[in-house]
Amino acid sequence: MNRRTIILLGWFTLLVFSTIGCLFIYWWVNPSVEQHFMGCATAATQLMFGLSFGAGAGLLAVTIVRLPFLIETNNYYSELINSINLSKKEIVFLSFCAGIGEEILFRGALQPLFGLWPVAIVFVAIHGYLNPFDWKLSIYGIYMVFISAGFGYLFSNFGIWAATSAHFTFDVIMFSYLNKKKSNI
């Protein structure tokens, strides 16, 4: 995968996932799309909780992927990210796209229809972290299910901007860590 493909996937996630999510919200989820995005808390409160949760979850994830039994997995993802050679601006852009697009679709549209935990599990499985053939990666995947559920709780208790800012912050931390880390292989 190259840099151009990754940037195009970012745009796709931002535009297509958000559009599909908004259409689901409009047709099947109540209240209206506008009310759905206002949330239960002010924008400042949502951002405060989201950024705090995302930072804590991201820093804990970095600690987890440094555990000795995850070195091979850590190296694999580090080499993958390093091969793309993302700039800081691209990391922020991709994190923004994923935070907005994925949260509008998964938390805003699918969670009200299917429930918090099923959506959290499917979200992590789609990302490939729940792999029956790689128990080490699945251990990290279980952690990610709880993080994904945390995004869901932020959405339910504060609003979509809490979930998107948490996702954005988490991704910035993980992309930055993996982009700087040099493989131990």
Secondary structure, 3 states (H helix, E strand, C coil): CCHHHHHHHHHHHHHHHHHHHHHHHHHHCCCCHHHHHHCCCCHHHHHHHHHHHHHHHHHHHHHHHCCHHHHHHHHHHHHHHHHHCCCHHHHHHHHHHHHHHHHHHHHHHHHHHHCHHHHHHHHHHHCCCCCCCCHHHHHHHHHHHHHHHHHHHHHHHCCHHHHHHHHHHHHHHHHHHHHHCCCCC
